[in-house]
């Protein structure tokens, strides 16, 4: 599975856009694009989804058991 940072950077480059142009089109600050592409972990989900919406994608929050694959309810 491709990391979010790689996905966004690859898609932006496919469109032939600079980070600044991409941020303008997505309606987010340039720093949002830079943080995503650098793989920063402390990102605002709504800003990330605003960027992903340009490609028909969305991230949804998951609880920790879904992320780790553990079923602590058994």
PDB file with one MODEL, atoms N, CA, C and O in Angstrom:
MODEL        1
ATOM      1  N   UNK A   1       0.844  -1.192   0.000  1.00  0.00           N
ATOM      2  CA  UNK A   1       0.000   0.000   0.000  1.00  0.00           C
ATOM      3  C   UNK A   1       0.882   1.245   0.000  1.00  0.00           C
ATOM      4  O   UNK A   1       1.834   1.350   0.773  1.00  0.00           O
ATOM      5  N   UNK A   2       0.559   2.152  -0.850  1.00  0.00           N
ATOM      6  CA  UNK A   2       1.338   3.376  -0.985  1.00  0.00           C
ATOM      7  C   UNK A   2       1.065   4.314   0.189  1.00  0.00           C
ATOM      8  O   UNK A   2      -0.082   4.490   0.601  1.00  0.00           O
ATOM      9  N   UNK A   3       2.122   4.908   0.718  1.00  0.00           N
ATOM     10  CA  UNK A   3       1.975   5.890   1.793  1.00  0.00           C
ATOM     11  C   UNK A   3       1.277   7.135   1.274  1.00  0.00           C
ATOM     12  O   UNK A   3       1.381   7.476   0.096  1.00  0.00           O
ATOM     13  N   UNK A   4       0.570   7.803   2.163  1.00  0.00           N
ATOM     14  CA  UNK A   4      -0.135   9.033   1.801  1.00  0.00           C
ATOM     15  C   UNK A   4       0.817  10.038   1.167  1.00  0.00           C
ATOM     16  O   UNK A   4       0.484  10.654   0.154  1.00  0.00           O
ATOM     17  N   UNK A   5       1.993  10.209   1.751  1.00  0.00           N
ATOM     18  CA  UNK A   5       2.950  11.190   1.235  1.00  0.00           C
ATOM     19  C   UNK A   5       3.345  10.872  -0.207  1.00  0.00           C
ATOM     20  O   UNK A   5       3.422  11.771  -1.045  1.00  0.00           O
ATOM     21  N   UNK A   6       3.593   9.602  -0.493  1.00  0.00           N
ATOM     22  CA  UNK A   6       3.968   9.196  -1.848  1.00  0.00           C
ATOM     23  C   UNK A   6       2.801   9.377  -2.812  1.00  0.00           C
ATOM     24  O   UNK A   6       2.984   9.850  -3.934  1.00  0.00           O
ATOM     25  N   UNK A   7       1.607   9.004  -2.375  1.00  0.00           N
ATOM     26  CA  UNK A   7       0.420   9.115  -3.217  1.00  0.00           C
ATOM     27  C   UNK A   7       0.199  10.561  -3.651  1.00  0.00           C
ATOM     28  O   UNK A   7       0.014  10.836  -4.836  1.00  0.00           O
ATOM     29  N   UNK A   8       0.220  11.487  -2.684  1.00  0.00           N
ATOM     30  CA  UNK A   8      -0.033  12.899  -2.979  1.00  0.00           C
ATOM     31  C   UNK A   8       1.060  13.456  -3.884  1.00  0.00           C
ATOM     32  O   UNK A   8       0.770  14.137  -4.868  1.00  0.00           O
ATOM     33  N   UNK A   9       2.301  13.170  -3.553  1.00  0.00           N
ATOM     34  CA  UNK A   9       3.409  13.698  -4.361  1.00  0.00           C
ATOM     35  C   UNK A   9       3.340  13.165  -5.790  1.00  0.00           C
ATOM     36  O   UNK A   9       3.507  13.926  -6.743  1.00  0.00           O
ATOM     37  N   UNK A  10       3.096  11.866  -5.944  1.00  0.00           N
ATOM     38  CA  UNK A  10       3.008  11.283  -7.284  1.00  0.00           C
ATOM     39  C   UNK A  10       1.859  11.890  -8.084  1.00  0.00           C
ATOM     40  O   UNK A  10       2.025  12.226  -9.257  1.00  0.00           O
ATOM     41  N   UNK A  11       0.698  12.029  -7.452  1.00  0.00           N
ATOM     42  CA  UNK A  11      -0.462  12.593  -8.146  1.00  0.00           C
ATOM     43  C   UNK A  11      -0.207  14.048  -8.547  1.00  0.00           C
ATOM     44  O   UNK A  11      -0.559  14.467  -9.649  1.00  0.00           O
ATOM     45  N   UNK A  12       0.408  14.809  -7.642  1.00  0.00           N
ATOM     46  CA  UNK A  12       0.716  16.219  -7.942  1.00  0.00           C
ATOM     47  C   UNK A  12       1.646  16.314  -9.143  1.00  0.00           C
ATOM     48  O   UNK A  12       1.442  17.137 -10.037  1.00  0.00           O
ATOM     49  N   UNK A  13       2.670  15.464  -9.155  1.00  0.00           N
ATOM     50  CA  UNK A  13       3.626  15.489 -10.265  1.00  0.00           C
ATOM     51  C   UNK A  13       2.983  15.030 -11.566  1.00  0.00           C
ATOM     52  O   UNK A  13       3.299  15.555 -12.634  1.00  0.00           O
ATOM     53  N   UNK A  14       2.075  14.043 -11.486  1.00  0.00           N
ATOM     54  CA  UNK A  14       1.353  13.603 -12.686  1.00  0.00           C
ATOM     55  C   UNK A  14       0.576  14.751 -13.312  1.00  0.00           C
ATOM     56  O   UNK A  14       0.442  14.835 -14.533  1.00  0.00           O
ATOM     57  N   UNK A  15       0.065  15.636 -12.457  1.00  0.00           N
ATOM     58  CA  UNK A  15      -0.690  16.801 -12.927  1.00  0.00           C
ATOM     59  C   UNK A  15       0.236  17.927 -13.389  1.00  0.00           C
ATOM     60  O   UNK A  15      -0.226  18.913 -13.963  1.00  0.00           O
ATOM     61  N   UNK A  16       1.534  17.784 -13.141  1.00  0.00           N
ATOM     62  CA  UNK A  16       2.503  18.796 -13.549  1.00  0.00           C
ATOM     63  C   UNK A  16       2.420  20.069 -12.727  1.00  0.00           C
ATOM     64  O   UNK A  16       2.674  21.163 -13.231  1.00  0.00           O
ATOM     65  N   UNK A  17       2.058  19.921 -11.446  1.00  0.00           N
ATOM     66  CA  UNK A  17       1.875  21.088 -10.575  1.00  0.00           C
ATOM     67  C   UNK A  17       2.997  21.220  -9.559  1.00  0.00           C
ATOM     68  O   UNK A  17       3.536  20.225  -9.075  1.00  0.00           O
ATOM     69  N   UNK A  18       3.342  22.469  -9.243  1.00  0.00           N
ATOM     70  CA  UNK A  18       4.233  22.722  -8.122  1.00  0.00           C
ATOM     71  C   UNK A  18       3.429  22.548  -6.844  1.00  0.00           C
ATOM     72  O   UNK A  18       2.201  22.474  -6.889  1.00  0.00           O
ATOM     73  N   UNK A  19       4.106  22.483  -5.712  1.00  0.00           N
ATOM     74  CA  UNK A  19       3.398  22.398  -4.439  1.00  0.00           C
ATOM     75  C   UNK A  19       2.480  23.600  -4.253  1.00  0.00           C
ATOM     76  O   UNK A  19       1.352  23.455  -3.780  1.00  0.00           O
ATOM     77  N   UNK A  20       2.952  24.771  -4.620  1.00  0.00           N
ATOM     78  CA  UNK A  20       2.156  25.992  -4.468  1.00  0.00           C
ATOM     79  C   UNK A  20       0.907  25.962  -5.346  1.00  0.00           C
ATOM     80  O   UNK A  20      -0.185  26.301  -4.889  1.00  0.00           O
ATOM     81  N   UNK A  21       1.066  25.560  -6.597  1.00  0.00           N
ATOM     82  CA  UNK A  21      -0.090  25.471  -7.500  1.00  0.00           C
ATOM     83  C   UNK A  21      -1.100  24.441  -7.000  1.00  0.00           C
ATOM     84  O   UNK A  21      -2.311  24.656  -7.049  1.00  0.00           O
ATOM     85  N   UNK A  22      -0.575  23.331  -6.523  1.00  0.00           N
ATOM     86  CA  UNK A  22      -1.436  22.267  -6.017  1.00  0.00           C
ATOM     87  C   UNK A  22      -2.217  22.730  -4.788  1.00  0.00           C
ATOM     88  O   UNK A  22      -3.410  22.452  -4.662  1.00  0.00           O
ATOM     89  N   UNK A  23      -1.540  23.436  -3.889  1.00  0.00           N
ATOM     90  CA  UNK A  23      -2.200  23.963  -2.693  1.00  0.00           C
ATOM     91  C   UNK A  23      -3.317  24.930  -3.083  1.00  0.00           C
ATOM     92  O   UNK A  23      -4.405  24.888  -2.509  1.00  0.00           O
ATOM     93  N   UNK A  24      -3.053  25.792  -4.050  1.00  0.00           N
ATOM     94  CA  UNK A  24      -4.068  26.744  -4.522  1.00  0.00           C
ATOM     95  C   UNK A  24      -5.290  26.009  -5.073  1.00  0.00           C
ATOM     96  O   UNK A  24      -6.425  26.362  -4.751  1.00  0.00           O
ATOM     97  N   UNK A  25      -5.064  25.004  -5.890  1.00  0.00           N
ATOM     98  CA  UNK A  25      -6.181  24.254  -6.481  1.00  0.00           C
ATOM     99  C   UNK A  25      -6.962  23.471  -5.430  1.00  0.00           C
ATOM    100  O   UNK A  25      -8.182  23.338  -5.526  1.00  0.00           O
ATOM    101  N   UNK A  26      -6.257  22.956  -4.432  1.00  0.00           N
ATOM    102  CA  UNK A  26      -6.916  22.172  -3.380  1.00  0.00           C
ATOM    103  C   UNK A  26      -7.596  23.068  -2.349  1.00  0.00           C
ATOM    104  O   UNK A  26      -8.436  22.608  -1.576  1.00  0.00           O
ATOM    105  N   UNK A  27      -7.229  24.352  -2.340  1.00  0.00           N
ATOM    106  CA  UNK A  27      -7.818  25.282  -1.385  1.00  0.00           C
ATOM    107  C   UNK A  27      -7.247  25.148   0.012  1.00  0.00           C
ATOM    108  O   UNK A  27      -7.933  25.401   1.003  1.00  0.00           O
ATOM    109  N   UNK A  28      -5.973  24.745   0.084  1.00  0.00           N
ATOM    110  CA  UNK A  28      -5.301  24.618   1.382  1.00  0.00           C
ATOM    111  C   UNK A  28      -4.018  25.437   1.366  1.00  0.00           C
ATOM    112  O   UNK A  28      -3.563  25.879   0.311  1.00  0.00           O
ATOM    113  N   UNK A  29      -3.449  25.632   2.529  1.00  0.00           N
ATOM    114  CA  UNK A  29      -2.189  26.359   2.644  1.00  0.00           C
ATOM    115  C   UNK A  29      -1.041  25.510   2.095  1.00  0.00           C
ATOM    116  O   UNK A  29      -1.081  24.281   2.149  1.00  0.00           O
ATOM    117  N   UNK A  30      -0.044  26.170   1.577  1.00  0.00           N
ATOM    118  CA  UNK A  30       1.142  25.488   1.064  1.00  0.00           C
ATOM    119  C   UNK A  30       1.757  24.583   2.120  1.00  0.00           C
ATOM    120  O   UNK A  30       2.240  23.497   1.800  1.00  0.00           O
ATOM    121  N   UNK A  31       1.745  25.015   3.367  1.00  0.00           N
ATOM    122  CA  UNK A  31       2.329  24.209   4.443  1.00  0.00           C
ATOM    123  C   UNK A  31       1.620  22.867   4.597  1.00  0.00           C
ATOM    124  O   UNK A  31       2.244  21.887   5.003  1.00  0.00           O
ATOM    125  N   UNK A  32       0.334  22.807   4.282  1.00  0.00           N
ATOM    126  CA  UNK A  32      -0.404  21.539   4.358  1.00  0.00           C
ATOM    127  C   UNK A  32       0.187  20.544   3.355  1.00  0.00           C
ATOM    128  O   UNK A  32       0.445  19.391   3.700  1.00  0.00           O
ATOM    129  N   UNK A  33       0.397  20.987   2.130  1.00  0.00           N
ATOM    130  CA  UNK A  33       0.971  20.120   1.098  1.00  0.00           C
ATOM    131  C   UNK A  33       2.369  19.685   1.497  1.00  0.00           C
ATOM    132  O   UNK A  33       2.715  18.511   1.370  1.00  0.00           O
ATOM    133  N   UNK A  34       3.164  20.609   1.971  1.00  0.00           N
ATOM    134  CA  UNK A  34       4.535  20.279   2.379  1.00  0.00           C
ATOM    135  C   UNK A  34       4.545  19.249   3.507  1.00  0.00           C
ATOM    136  O   UNK A  34       5.323  18.297   3.472  1.00  0.00           O
ATOM    137  N   UNK A  35       3.689  19.438   4.498  1.00  0.00           N
ATOM    138  CA  UNK A  35       3.630  18.490   5.623  1.00  0.00           C
ATOM    139  C   UNK A  35       3.194  17.101   5.157  1.00  0.00           C
ATOM    140  O   UNK A  35       3.747  16.095   5.599  1.00  0.00           O
ATOM    141  N   UNK A  36       2.212  17.047   4.275  1.00  0.00           N
ATOM    142  CA  UNK A  36       1.751  15.751   3.758  1.00  0.00           C
ATOM    143  C   UNK A  36       2.882  15.060   3.013  1.00  0.00           C
ATOM    144  O   UNK A  36       3.172  13.891   3.266  1.00  0.00           O
ATOM    145  N   UNK A  37       3.519  15.773   2.099  1.00  0.00           N
ATOM    146  CA  UNK A  37       4.565  15.175   1.281  1.00  0.00           C
ATOM    147  C   UNK A  37       5.806  14.801   2.087  1.00  0.00           C
ATOM    148  O   UNK A  37       6.558  13.913   1.686  1.00  0.00           O
ATOM    149  N   UNK A  38       6.027  15.468   3.213  1.00  0.00           N
ATOM    150  CA  UNK A  38       7.154  15.137   4.080  1.00  0.00           C
ATOM    151  C   UNK A  38       6.826  13.988   5.029  1.00  0.00           C
ATOM    152  O   UNK A  38       7.691  13.522   5.770  1.00  0.00           O
ATOM    153  N   UNK A  39       5.583  13.536   5.004  1.00  0.00           N
ATOM    154  CA  UNK A  39       5.189  12.413   5.848  1.00  0.00           C
ATOM    155  C   UNK A  39       4.968  12.778   7.303  1.00  0.00           C
ATOM    156  O   UNK A  39       5.050  11.922   8.183  1.00  0.00           O
ATOM    157  N   UNK A  40       4.688  14.046   7.555  1.00  0.00           N
ATOM    158  CA  UNK A  40       4.420  14.475   8.936  1.00  0.00           C
ATOM    159  C   UNK A  40       3.192  13.738   9.463  1.00  0.00           C
ATOM    160  O   UNK A  40       2.263  13.450   8.707  1.00  0.00           O
ATOM    161  N   UNK A  41       3.189  13.437  10.749  1.00  0.00           N
ATOM    162  CA  UNK A  41       2.108  12.658  11.332  1.00  0.00           C
ATOM    163  C   UNK A  41       1.004  13.508  11.948  1.00  0.00           C
ATOM    164  O   UNK A  41      -0.127  13.040  12.077  1.00  0.00           O
ATOM    165  N   UNK A  42       1.300  14.716  12.320  1.00  0.00           N
ATOM    166  CA  UNK A  42       0.319  15.567  12.994  1.00  0.00           C
ATOM    167  C   UNK A  42      -0.394  16.436  11.960  1.00  0.00           C
ATOM    168  O   UNK A  42      -0.092  17.619  11.808  1.00  0.00           O
ATOM    169  N   UNK A  43      -1.350  15.823  11.249  1.00  0.00           N
ATOM    170  CA  UNK A  43      -2.058  16.519  10.176  1.00  0.00           C
ATOM    171  C   UNK A  43      -3.532  16.636  10.517  1.00  0.00           C
ATOM    172  O   UNK A  43      -4.091  15.782  11.206  1.00  0.00           O
ATOM    173  N   UNK A  44      -4.150  17.683  10.036  1.00  0.00           N
ATOM    174  CA  UNK A  44      -5.584  17.890  10.210  1.00  0.00           C
ATOM    175  C   UNK A  44      -6.319  17.028   9.186  1.00  0.00           C
ATOM    176  O   UNK A  44      -6.113  17.178   7.981  1.00  0.00           O
ATOM    177  N   UNK A  45      -7.178  16.123   9.670  1.00  0.00           N
ATOM    178  CA  UNK A  45      -7.869  15.190   8.782  1.00  0.00           C
ATOM    179  C   UNK A  45      -8.708  15.906   7.730  1.00  0.00           C
ATOM    180  O   UNK A  45      -8.754  15.470   6.579  1.00  0.00           O
ATOM    181  N   UNK A  46      -9.364  16.986   8.102  1.00  0.00           N
ATOM    182  CA  UNK A  46     -10.197  17.687   7.121  1.00  0.00           C
ATOM    183  C   UNK A  46      -9.344  18.321   6.025  1.00  0.00           C
ATOM    184  O   UNK A  46      -9.762  18.352   4.867  1.00  0.00           O
ATOM    185  N   UNK A  47      -8.173  18.820   6.361  1.00  0.00           N
ATOM    186  CA  UNK A  47      -7.275  19.381   5.341  1.00  0.00           C
ATOM    187  C   UNK A  47      -6.756  18.291   4.414  1.00  0.00           C
ATOM    188  O   UNK A  47      -6.683  18.482   3.200  1.00  0.00           O
ATOM    189  N   UNK A  48      -6.396  17.147   4.990  1.00  0.00           N
ATOM    190  CA  UNK A  48      -5.923  16.026   4.182  1.00  0.00           C
ATOM    191  C   UNK A  48      -7.030  15.581   3.234  1.00  0.00           C
ATOM    192  O   UNK A  48      -6.775  15.325   2.057  1.00  0.00           O
ATOM    193  N   UNK A  49      -8.250  15.488   3.739  1.00  0.00           N
ATOM    194  CA  UNK A  49      -9.370  15.068   2.892  1.00  0.00           C
ATOM    195  C   UNK A  49      -9.689  16.088   1.809  1.00  0.00           C
ATOM    196  O   UNK A  49     -10.144  15.724   0.724  1.00  0.00           O
ATOM    197  N   UNK A  50      -9.457  17.342   2.095  1.00  0.00           N
ATOM    198  CA  UNK A  50      -9.662  18.386   1.083  1.00  0.00           C
ATOM    199  C   UNK A  50      -8.693  18.176  -0.080  1.00  0.00           C
ATOM    200  O   UNK A  50      -9.056  18.357  -1.242  1.00  0.00           O
ATOM    201  N   UNK A  51      -7.462  17.795   0.246  1.00  0.00           N
ATOM    202  CA  UNK A  51      -6.462  17.513  -0.787  1.00  0.00           C
ATOM    203  C   UNK A  51      -6.830  16.226  -1.535  1.00  0.00           C
ATOM    204  O   UNK A  51      -6.804  16.191  -2.765  1.00  0.00           O
ATOM    205  N   UNK A  52      -7.168  15.183  -0.797  1.00  0.00           N
ATOM    206  CA  UNK A  52      -7.496  13.899  -1.411  1.00  0.00           C
ATOM    207  C   UNK A  52      -8.741  13.963  -2.288  1.00  0.00           C
ATOM    208  O   UNK A  52      -8.873  13.193  -3.240  1.00  0.00           O
ATOM    209  N   UNK A  53      -9.646  14.870  -1.974  1.00  0.00           N
ATOM    210  CA  UNK A  53     -10.876  15.010  -2.753  1.00  0.00           C
ATOM    211  C   UNK A  53     -10.583  15.335  -4.219  1.00  0.00           C
ATOM    212  O   UNK A  53     -11.392  15.025  -5.093  1.00  0.00           O
ATOM    213  N   UNK A  54      -9.452  15.947  -4.487  1.00  0.00           N
ATOM    214  CA  UNK A  54      -9.071  16.258  -5.866  1.00  0.00           C
ATOM    215  C   UNK A  54      -8.899  14.988  -6.689  1.00  0.00           C
ATOM    216  O   UNK A  54      -8.964  15.027  -7.917  1.00  0.00           O
ATOM    217  N   UNK A  55      -8.676  13.851  -6.006  1.00  0.00           N
ATOM    218  CA  UNK A  55      -8.448  12.578  -6.689  1.00  0.00           C
ATOM    219  C   UNK A  55      -9.547  11.565  -6.376  1.00  0.00           C
ATOM    220  O   UNK A  55      -9.390  10.368  -6.618  1.00  0.00           O
ATOM    221  N   UNK A  56     -10.663  12.061  -5.835  1.00  0.00           N
ATOM    222  CA  UNK A  56     -11.778  11.185  -5.525  1.00  0.00           C
ATOM    223  C   UNK A  56     -11.504  10.234  -4.375  1.00  0.00           C
ATOM    224  O   UNK A  56     -12.095   9.156  -4.305  1.00  0.00           O
ATOM    225  N   UNK A  57     -10.614  10.622  -3.473  1.00  0.00           N
ATOM    226  CA  UNK A  57     -10.241   9.785  -2.334  1.00  0.00           C
ATOM    227  C   UNK A  57     -10.618  10.472  -1.027  1.00  0.00           C
ATOM    228  O   UNK A  57     -10.846  11.681  -0.990  1.00  0.00           O
ATOM    229  N   UNK A  58     -10.680   9.679   0.051  1.00  0.00           N
ATOM    230  CA  UNK A  58     -10.955  10.219   1.378  1.00  0.00           C
ATOM    231  C   UNK A  58     -10.334   9.307   2.430  1.00  0.00           C
ATOM    232  O   UNK A  58     -10.261   8.092   2.242  1.00  0.00           O
ATOM    233  N   UNK A  59      -9.892   9.890   3.529  1.00  0.00           N
ATOM    234  CA  UNK A  59      -9.412   9.132   4.685  1.00  0.00           C
ATOM    235  C   UNK A  59     -10.490   9.168   5.751  1.00  0.00           C
ATOM    236  O   UNK A  59     -11.130  10.198   5.964  1.00  0.00           O
ATOM    237  N   UNK A  60     -10.685   8.060   6.410  1.00  0.00           N
ATOM    238  CA  UNK A  60     -11.653   8.018   7.498  1.00  0.00           C
ATOM    239  C   UNK A  60     -10.934   7.637   8.778  1.00  0.00           C
ATOM    240  O   UNK A  60      -9.987   6.851   8.747  1.00  0.00           O
ATOM    241  N   UNK A  61     -11.375   8.186   9.906  1.00  0.00           N
ATOM    242  CA  UNK A  61     -10.743   7.820  11.169  1.00  0.00           C
ATOM    243  C   UNK A  61     -11.044   6.367  11.518  1.00  0.00           C
ATOM    244  O   UNK A  61     -12.124   5.854  11.225  1.00  0.00           O
ATOM    245  N   UNK A  62     -10.077   5.718  12.144  1.00  0.00           N
ATOM    246  CA  UNK A  62     -10.231   4.332  12.588  1.00  0.00           C
ATOM    247  C   UNK A  62      -9.848   4.257  14.058  1.00  0.00           C
ATOM    248  O   UNK A  62      -9.031   5.047  14.530  1.00  0.00           O
ATOM    249  N   UNK A  63     -10.434   3.313  14.781  1.00  0.00           N
ATOM    250  CA  UNK A  63      -9.978   3.192  16.161  1.00  0.00           C
ATOM    251  C   UNK A  63      -8.717   2.331  16.193  1.00  0.00           C
ATOM    252  O   UNK A  63      -8.407   1.646  15.218  1.00  0.00           O
ATOM    253  N   UNK A  64      -8.002   2.364  17.294  1.00  0.00           N
ATOM    254  CA  UNK A  64      -6.686   1.736  17.369  1.00  0.00           C
ATOM    255  C   UNK A  64      -6.727   0.234  17.134  1.00  0.00           C
ATOM    256  O   UNK A  64      -5.750  -0.318  16.630  1.00  0.00           O
ATOM    257  N   UNK A  65      -7.808  -0.450  17.475  1.00  0.00           N
ATOM    258  CA  UNK A  65      -7.866  -1.899  17.245  1.00  0.00           C
ATOM    259  C   UNK A  65      -7.928  -2.211  15.752  1.00  0.00           C
ATOM    260  O   UNK A  65      -7.417  -3.245  15.319  1.00  0.00           O
ATOM    261  N   UNK A  66      -8.542  -1.339  14.962  1.00  0.00           N
ATOM    262  CA  UNK A  66      -8.594  -1.544  13.514  1.00  0.00           C
ATOM    263  C   UNK A  66      -7.208  -1.337  12.896  1.00  0.00           C
ATOM    264  O   UNK A  66      -6.835  -2.030  11.949  1.00  0.00           O
ATOM    265  N   UNK A  67      -6.463  -0.398  13.429  1.00  0.00           N
ATOM    266  CA  UNK A  67      -5.134  -0.093  12.904  1.00  0.00           C
ATOM    267  C   UNK A  67      -4.170  -1.220  13.221  1.00  0.00           C
ATOM    268  O   UNK A  67      -3.412  -1.652  12.352  1.00  0.00           O
ATOM    269  N   UNK A  68      -4.191  -1.705  14.466  1.00  0.00           N
ATOM    270  CA  UNK A  68      -3.232  -2.734  14.876  1.00  0.00           C
ATOM    271  C   UNK A  68      -3.638  -4.127  14.453  1.00  0.00           C
ATOM    272  O   UNK A  68      -2.810  -5.038  14.421  1.00  0.00           O
ATOM    273  N   UNK A  69      -4.939  -4.302  14.121  1.00  0.00           N
ATOM    274  CA  UNK A  69      -5.414  -5.627  13.735  1.00  0.00           C
ATOM    275  C   UNK A  69      -5.765  -6.492  14.925  1.00  0.00           C
ATOM    276  O   UNK A  69      -6.120  -7.658  14.756  1.00  0.00           O
ATOM    277  N   UNK A  70      -5.672  -5.944  16.129  1.00  0.00           N
ATOM    278  CA  UNK A  70      -6.006  -6.687  17.341  1.00  0.00           C
ATOM    279  C   UNK A  70      -7.500  -6.644  17.587  1.00  0.00           C
ATOM    280  O   UNK A  70      -8.151  -5.629  17.340  1.00  0.00           O
ATOM    281  N   UNK A  71      -8.032  -7.728  18.064  1.00  0.00           N
ATOM    282  CA  UNK A  71      -9.437  -7.780  18.445  1.00  0.00           C
ATOM    283  C   UNK A  71      -9.496  -7.939  19.946  1.00  0.00           C
ATOM    284  O   UNK A  71      -9.570  -9.056  20.458  1.00  0.00           O
ATOM    285  N   UNK A  72      -9.463  -6.827  20.652  1.00  0.00           N
ATOM    286  CA  UNK A  72      -9.425  -6.878  22.118  1.00  0.00           C
ATOM    287  C   UNK A  72     -10.788  -7.144  22.712  1.00  0.00           C
ATOM    288  O   UNK A  72     -10.922  -7.231  23.933  1.00  0.00           O
ATOM    289  N   UNK A  73     -11.798  -7.274  21.880  1.00  0.00           N
ATOM    290  CA  UNK A  73     -13.148  -7.534  22.379  1.00  0.00           C
ATOM    291  C   UNK A  73     -13.412  -9.003  22.630  1.00  0.00           C
ATOM    292  O   UNK A  73     -14.514  -9.343  23.062  1.00  0.00           O
ATOM    293  N   UNK A  74     -12.454  -9.904  22.381  1.00  0.00           N
ATOM    294  CA  UNK A  74     -12.683 -11.341  22.551  1.00  0.00           C
ATOM    295  C   UNK A  74     -12.329 -11.787  23.928  1.00  0.00           C
ATOM    296  O   UNK A  74     -12.460 -12.968  24.248  1.00  0.00           O
TER     297      UNK A  74
ENDMDL
END
